[in-house]
Amino acid sequence: MYQIRDNINIEHTCNFIVSLCMFNEPLAVSIVTAIFNNIKKLGDAAKPFFDLLTHLTEYSGRTQGYPPFT
């Protein structure tokens, strides 16, 4: 969460999260819940978390045959 908050390489963070969550729906739900909880907590300072959510939903780097993150 600190890496996301500090806006450190959102693109790589997105790739990392997608790789971790591939075929692991409970982990994906946990990560999305953590992101939303931080958005609620940070309020106006939550822009990096919204950027990450945008990257996750528009993720185009996935290999054919793998499920989309969303």
MOPAC internal coordinates of N, CA, C and O (Angstrom, degrees):
PM7 1SCF
backbone

  N    0.0000 0     0.00 0     0.00 0    0    0    0
  C    1.4415 1     0.00 0     0.00 0    1    0    0
  C    1.5263 1   111.26 1     0.00 0    2    1    0
  O    1.2310 1   120.43 1   146.79 1    3    2    1
  N    1.3378 1   116.79 1   -33.21 1    3    2    1
  C    1.4704 1   119.11 1   178.35 1    5    3    2
  C    1.5247 1   110.72 1   -65.71 1    6    5    3
  O    1.2310 1   120.86 1   140.81 1    7    6    5
  N    1.3194 1   115.97 1   -39.19 1    7    6    5
  C    1.4669 1   120.13 1   179.77 1    9    7    6
  C    1.5256 1   110.35 1   -63.21 1   10    9    7
  O    1.2310 1   120.39 1   138.85 1   11   10    9
  N    1.3127 1   116.87 1   -41.15 1   11   10    9
  C    1.4622 1   120.55 1   178.13 1   13   11   10
  C    1.5217 1   109.65 1   -67.92 1   14   13   11
  O    1.2310 1   120.26 1   133.22 1   15   14   13
  N    1.3235 1   117.11 1   -46.78 1   15   14   13
  C    1.4647 1   121.47 1  -178.77 1   17   15   14
  C    1.5265 1   111.56 1   -58.59 1   18   17   15
  O    1.2310 1   120.75 1   139.95 1   19   18   17
  N    1.3326 1   116.18 1   -40.05 1   19   18   17
  C    1.4605 1   120.65 1  -179.12 1   21   19   18
  C    1.5228 1   111.97 1   -82.64 1   22   21   19
  O    1.2310 1   120.64 1  -178.88 1   23   22   21
  N    1.3358 1   116.37 1     1.12 1   23   22   21
  C    1.4656 1   122.68 1   175.37 1   25   23   22
  C    1.5291 1   111.72 1    60.51 1   26   25   23
  O    1.2310 1   120.60 1  -137.23 1   27   26   25
  N    1.3307 1   116.45 1    42.77 1   27   26   25
  C    1.4567 1   121.73 1  -178.81 1   29   27   26
  C    1.5346 1   108.81 1   -91.30 1   30   29   27
  O    1.2310 1   120.70 1   -70.75 1   31   30   29
  N    1.2894 1   116.28 1   109.25 1   31   30   29
  C    1.4519 1   124.83 1   175.51 1   33   31   30
  C    1.5361 1   113.34 1    44.14 1   34   33   31
  O    1.2310 1   121.27 1  -109.15 1   35   34   33
  N    1.3059 1   115.18 1    70.85 1   35   34   33
  C    1.4657 1   122.13 1  -177.76 1   37   35   34
  C    1.5281 1   111.07 1   -59.56 1   38   37   35
  O    1.2310 1   120.33 1   143.93 1   39   38   37
  N    1.3299 1   116.97 1   -36.07 1   39   38   37
  C    1.4696 1   121.43 1  -179.39 1   41   39   38
  C    1.5301 1   110.89 1   -59.97 1   42   41   39
  O    1.2310 1   120.04 1   131.87 1   43   42   41
  N    1.3301 1   117.52 1   -48.13 1   43   42   41
  C    1.4663 1   121.11 1   179.14 1   45   43   42
  C    1.5232 1   111.51 1   -68.90 1   46   45   43
  O    1.2310 1   120.60 1   143.94 1   47   46   45
  N    1.3167 1   116.46 1   -36.06 1   47   46   45
  C    1.4616 1   120.01 1   176.93 1   49   47   46
  C    1.5231 1   110.32 1   -61.64 1   50   49   47
  O    1.2310 1   120.64 1   138.48 1   51   50   49
  N    1.3229 1   116.38 1   -41.52 1   51   50   49
  C    1.4565 1   121.44 1   177.47 1   53   51   50
  C    1.5370 1   110.27 1   -61.27 1   54   53   51
  O    1.2310 1   120.42 1   131.79 1   55   54   53
  N    1.3315 1   116.80 1   -48.21 1   55   54   53
  C    1.4682 1   120.57 1   178.42 1   57   55   54
  C    1.5218 1   111.26 1   -58.72 1   58   57   55
  O    1.2310 1   120.63 1   138.66 1   59   58   57
  N    1.3230 1   116.40 1   -41.34 1   59   58   57
  C    1.4632 1   121.63 1  -179.83 1   61   59   58
  C    1.5284 1   111.25 1   -63.39 1   62   61   59
  O    1.2310 1   120.75 1   133.79 1   63   62   61
  N    1.3210 1   116.16 1   -46.21 1   63   62   61
  C    1.4668 1   120.31 1  -179.53 1   65   63   62
  C    1.5192 1   110.65 1   -63.69 1   66   65   63
  O    1.2310 1   120.21 1   135.65 1   67   66   65
  N    1.3219 1   117.21 1   -44.35 1   67   66   65
  C    1.4677 1   120.29 1   179.58 1   69   67   66
  C    1.5254 1   109.88 1   -61.81 1   70   69   67
  O    1.2310 1   119.88 1   137.61 1   71   70   69
  N    1.3222 1   117.84 1   -42.39 1   71   70   69
  C    1.4625 1   120.98 1   179.24 1   73   71   70
  C    1.5230 1   111.77 1   -63.45 1   74   73   71
  O    1.2310 1   120.56 1   138.61 1   75   74   73
  N    1.3350 1   116.54 1   -41.39 1   75   74   73
  C    1.4644 1   119.87 1   179.11 1   77   75   74
  C    1.5252 1   112.21 1   -65.32 1   78   77   75
  O    1.2310 1   120.82 1   143.89 1   79   78   77
  N    1.3202 1   116.03 1   -36.11 1   79   78   77
  C    1.4544 1   120.89 1  -172.26 1   81   79   78
  C    1.5296 1   114.16 1   -91.46 1   82   81   79
  O    1.2310 1   120.23 1   175.76 1   83   82   81
  N    1.3162 1   117.16 1    -4.24 1   83   82   81
  C    1.4566 1   120.24 1  -178.99 1   85   83   82
  C    1.5283 1   109.55 1   -56.49 1   86   85   83
  O    1.2310 1   120.62 1   -60.50 1   87   86   85
  N    1.2999 1   116.43 1   119.50 1   87   86   85
  C    1.4669 1   123.78 1   179.74 1   89   87   86
  C    1.5260 1   112.84 1    62.90 1   90   89   87
  O    1.2310 1   119.63 1  -158.22 1   91   90   89
  N    1.3203 1   118.32 1    21.78 1   91   90   89
  C    1.4644 1   121.71 1   179.19 1   93   91   90
  C    1.5292 1   108.27 1  -132.75 1   94   93   91
  O    1.2310 1   121.23 1  -102.43 1   95   94   93
  N    1.3232 1   115.25 1    77.57 1   95   94   93
  C    1.4647 1   120.03 1  -175.01 1   97   95   94
  C    1.5275 1   113.43 1   -61.18 1   98   97   95
  O    1.2310 1   118.51 1   139.89 1   99   98   97
  N    1.3440 1   120.45 1   -40.11 1   99   98   97
  C    1.4712 1   119.00 1   178.79 1  101   99   98
  C    1.5330 1   112.74 1   -59.24 1  102  101   99
  O    1.2310 1   119.93 1   141.88 1  103  102  101
  N    1.3308 1   117.74 1   -38.12 1  103  102  101
  C    1.4543 1   120.22 1   178.28 1  105  103  102
  C    1.5247 1   110.42 1   -68.17 1  106  105  103
  O    1.2310 1   120.12 1   139.97 1  107  106  105
  N    1.3228 1   117.38 1   -40.03 1  107  106  105
  C    1.4691 1   120.97 1   178.04 1  109  107  106
  C    1.5273 1   110.55 1   -60.36 1  110  109  107
  O    1.2310 1   120.58 1   136.40 1  111  110  109
  N    1.3180 1   116.49 1   -43.60 1  111  110  109
  C    1.4675 1   120.89 1   179.06 1  113  111  110
  C    1.5273 1   109.88 1   -63.14 1  114  113  111
  O    1.2310 1   120.11 1   138.77 1  115  114  113
  N    1.3237 1   117.39 1   -41.23 1  115  114  113
  C    1.4701 1   121.07 1   178.87 1  117  115  114
  C    1.5230 1   111.59 1   -62.87 1  118  117  115
  O    1.2310 1   120.57 1   137.52 1  119  118  117
  N    1.3234 1   116.51 1   -42.48 1  119  118  117
  C    1.4640 1   120.03 1  -179.23 1  121  119  118
  C    1.5223 1   110.81 1   -67.29 1  122  121  119
  O    1.2310 1   119.99 1   135.37 1  123  122  121
  N    1.3186 1   117.63 1   -44.63 1  123  122  121
  C    1.4684 1   120.46 1   179.32 1  125  123  122
  C    1.5278 1   110.08 1   -63.93 1  126  125  123
  O    1.2310 1   119.86 1   140.17 1  127  126  125
  N    1.3121 1   117.88 1   -39.83 1  127  126  125
  C    1.4676 1   121.30 1   177.11 1  129  127  126
  C    1.5246 1   110.68 1   -61.74 1  130  129  127
  O    1.2310 1   120.22 1   136.56 1  131  130  129
  N    1.3303 1   117.19 1   -43.44 1  131  130  129
  C    1.4617 1   120.99 1   178.28 1  133  131  130
  C    1.5238 1   110.79 1   -62.72 1  134  133  131
  O    1.2310 1   120.04 1   139.66 1  135  134  133
  N    1.3210 1   117.54 1   -40.34 1  135  134  133
  C    1.4668 1   121.02 1   178.72 1  137  135  134
  C    1.5246 1   110.06 1   -63.48 1  138  137  135
  O    1.2310 1   120.17 1   133.21 1  139  138  137
  N    1.3328 1   117.28 1   -46.79 1  139  138  137
  C    1.4631 1   120.22 1   179.61 1  141  139  138
  C    1.5252 1   111.98 1   -64.45 1  142  141  139
  O    1.2310 1   119.83 1   141.65 1  143  142  141
  N    1.3209 1   117.93 1   -38.35 1  143  142  141
  C    1.4676 1   120.76 1   177.36 1  145  143  142
  C    1.5305 1   111.07 1   -61.79 1  146  145  143
  O    1.2310 1   120.55 1   140.34 1  147  146  145
  N    1.3351 1   116.56 1   -39.66 1  147  146  145
  C    1.4609 1   119.73 1   177.74 1  149  147  146
  C    1.5177 1   111.48 1   -69.46 1  150  149  147
  O    1.2310 1   119.89 1   145.96 1  151  150  149
  N    1.3160 1   117.81 1   -34.04 1  151  150  149
  C    1.4638 1   120.56 1   176.37 1  153  151  150
  C    1.5252 1   109.60 1   -62.57 1  154  153  151
  O    1.2310 1   120.49 1   135.63 1  155  154  153
  N    1.3284 1   116.67 1   -44.37 1  155  154  153
  C    1.4642 1   120.36 1   178.32 1  157  155  154
  C    1.5258 1   111.11 1   -62.16 1  158  157  155
  O    1.2310 1   121.11 1   137.55 1  159  158  157
  N    1.3362 1   115.49 1   -42.45 1  159  158  157
  C    1.4581 1   121.01 1  -176.10 1  161  159  158
  C    1.5323 1   112.22 1   -69.97 1  162  161  159
  O    1.2310 1   120.29 1   140.79 1  163  162  161
  N    1.3306 1   117.06 1   -39.21 1  163  162  161
  C    1.4595 1   120.65 1  -174.22 1  165  163  162
  C    1.5212 1   113.79 1   -86.46 1  166  165  163
  O    1.2310 1   119.94 1   156.95 1  167  166  165
  N    1.3086 1   117.72 1   -23.05 1  167  166  165
  C    1.4623 1   120.26 1   179.18 1  169  167  166
  C    1.5110 1   112.56 1    62.93 1  170  169  167
  O    1.2310 1   120.54 1    61.50 1  171  170  169
  N    1.3266 1   116.58 1  -118.50 1  171  170  169
  C    1.4666 1   121.71 1  -176.11 1  173  171  170
  C    1.5249 1   113.21 1   -67.76 1  174  173  171
  O    1.2310 1   119.30 1   159.47 1  175  174  173
  N    1.3136 1   118.94 1   -20.53 1  175  174  173
  C    1.4604 1   122.31 1  -179.05 1  177  175  174
  C    1.5278 1   112.67 1   -88.23 1  178  177  175
  O    1.2310 1   120.01 1  -166.21 1  179  178  177
  N    1.3213 1   117.59 1    13.79 1  179  178  177
  C    1.4630 1   121.95 1  -173.71 1  181  179  178
  C    1.5249 1   114.18 1   -91.24 1  182  181  179
  O    1.2310 1   119.42 1  -168.87 1  183  182  181
  N    1.3214 1   118.72 1    11.13 1  183  182  181
  C    1.4620 1   121.05 1  -176.98 1  185  183  182
  C    1.5327 1   113.06 1   -53.49 1  186  185  183
  O    1.2310 1   118.14 1   135.38 1  187  186  185
  N    1.3404 1   121.14 1   -44.62 1  187  186  185
  C    1.4666 1   119.63 1   179.49 1  189  187  186
  C    1.5334 1   113.35 1   -59.13 1  190  189  187
  O    1.2310 1   120.22 1   147.64 1  191  190  189
  N    1.3195 1   117.19 1   -32.36 1  191  190  189
  C    1.4657 1   120.35 1   179.04 1  193  191  190
  C    1.5244 1   110.21 1   -71.25 1  194  193  191
  O    1.2310 1   120.33 1   141.98 1  195  194  193
  N    1.3334 1   116.98 1   -38.02 1  195  194  193
  C    1.4612 1   119.86 1   175.06 1  197  195  194
  C    1.5239 1   110.58 1   -65.85 1  198  197  195
  O    1.2310 1   120.29 1   141.50 1  199  198  197
  N    1.3305 1   117.05 1   -38.50 1  199  198  197
  C    1.4643 1   120.38 1   177.19 1  201  199  198
  C    1.5199 1   110.79 1   -61.42 1  202  201  199
  O    1.2310 1   120.58 1   137.36 1  203  202  201
  N    1.3329 1   116.50 1   -42.64 1  203  202  201
  C    1.4580 1   120.02 1   178.76 1  205  203  202
  C    1.5261 1   110.87 1   -64.02 1  206  205  203
  O    1.2310 1   120.10 1   136.57 1  207  206  205
  N    1.3172 1   117.42 1   -43.43 1  207  206  205
  C    1.4637 1   119.92 1   177.88 1  209  207  206
  C    1.5289 1   111.10 1   -60.36 1  210  209  207
  O    1.2310 1   120.44 1   140.87 1  211  210  209
  N    1.3216 1   116.76 1   -39.13 1  211  210  209
  C    1.4654 1   120.14 1   177.16 1  213  211  210
  C    1.5199 1   110.21 1   -62.49 1  214  213  211
  O    1.2310 1   120.09 1   134.42 1  215  214  213
  N    1.3281 1   117.44 1   -45.58 1  215  214  213
  C    1.4633 1   120.30 1   178.68 1  217  215  214
  C    1.5266 1   111.57 1   -62.08 1  218  217  215
  O    1.2310 1   120.62 1   139.97 1  219  218  217
  N    1.3158 1   116.42 1   -40.03 1  219  218  217
  C    1.4709 1   119.47 1  -179.26 1  221  219  218
  C    1.5276 1   111.91 1   -65.70 1  222  221  219
  O    1.2310 1   120.44 1   139.57 1  223  222  221
  N    1.3283 1   116.77 1   -40.43 1  223  222  221
  C    1.4665 1   119.06 1  -177.99 1  225  223  222
  C    1.5182 1   112.24 1   -76.42 1  226  225  223
  O    1.2310 1   120.07 1   153.87 1  227  226  225
  N    1.3333 1   117.46 1   -26.13 1  227  226  225
  C    1.4648 1   120.96 1   179.72 1  229  227  226
  C    1.5236 1   111.72 1  -102.82 1  230  229  227
  O    1.2310 1   119.89 1  -166.42 1  231  230  229
  N    1.3122 1   117.81 1    13.58 1  231  230  229
  C    1.4644 1   122.85 1  -174.27 1  233  231  230
  C    1.5287 1   110.69 1   -54.46 1  234  233  231
  O    1.2310 1   121.08 1   -61.54 1  235  234  233
  N    1.3280 1   115.55 1   118.46 1  235  234  233
  C    1.4610 1   120.05 1  -177.50 1  237  235  234
  C    1.5223 1   112.45 1  -110.45 1  238  237  235
  O    1.2310 1   119.77 1   179.76 1  239  238  237
  N    1.3228 1   118.04 1    -0.24 1  239  238  237
  C    1.4604 1   121.34 1  -175.84 1  241  239  238
  C    1.5105 1   114.42 1   -87.12 1  242  241  239
  O    1.2310 1   120.28 1  -173.17 1  243  242  241
  N    1.3142 1   117.08 1     6.83 1  243  242  241
  C    1.4596 1   117.97 1  -176.31 1  245  243  242
  C    1.5234 1   111.17 1   -77.63 1  246  245  243
  O    1.2310 1   120.80 1   -27.19 1  247  246  245
  N    1.2900 1   116.08 1   152.81 1  247  246  245
  C    1.4501 1   123.28 1   179.06 1  249  247  246
  C    1.5153 1   109.27 1   -82.92 1  250  249  247
  O    1.2310 1   121.13 1   -34.69 1  251  250  249
  N    1.3211 1   115.44 1   145.31 1  251  250  249
  C    1.4531 1   119.60 1   179.75 1  253  251  250
  C    1.5298 1   109.77 1   -58.52 1  254  253  251
  O    1.2310 1   120.63 1   -42.19 1  255  254  253
  N    1.3165 1   116.39 1   137.81 1  255  254  253
  C    1.4503 1   121.71 1  -179.14 1  257  255  254
  C    1.5148 1   114.22 1    97.50 1  258  257  255
  O    1.2310 1   120.46 1   162.53 1  259  258  257
  N    1.3245 1   116.73 1   -17.47 1  259  258  257
  C    1.4532 1   120.12 1   177.23 1  261  259  258
  C    1.5281 1   109.15 1   -89.66 1  262  261  259
  O    1.2310 1   120.27 1   -32.99 1  263  262  261
  N    1.3160 1   117.10 1   147.01 1  263  262  261
  C    1.4602 1   119.16 1  -178.25 1  265  263  262
  C    1.5315 1   112.01 1   -70.61 1  266  265  263
  O    1.2310 1   119.77 1   -32.35 1  267  266  265
  N    1.3359 1   118.04 1   147.65 1  267  266  265
  C    1.4567 1   119.69 1   175.71 1  269  267  266
  C    1.5203 1   110.24 1   -69.79 1  270  269  267
  O    1.2310 1   120.02 1   -27.06 1  271  270  269
  N    1.3087 1   117.56 1   152.94 1  271  270  269
  C    1.4581 1   120.76 1  -178.46 1  273  271  270
  C    1.5243 1   111.27 1   -61.13 1  274  273  271
  O    1.2310 1   120.61 1   138.71 1  275  274  273
  N    1.3381 1   116.43 1   -41.29 1  275  274  273
  C    1.4636 1   119.09 1  -176.37 1  277  275  274
  C    1.5023 1   110.96 1   -65.79 1  278  277  275
  O    1.2310 1   120.10 1   180.00 1  279  278  277

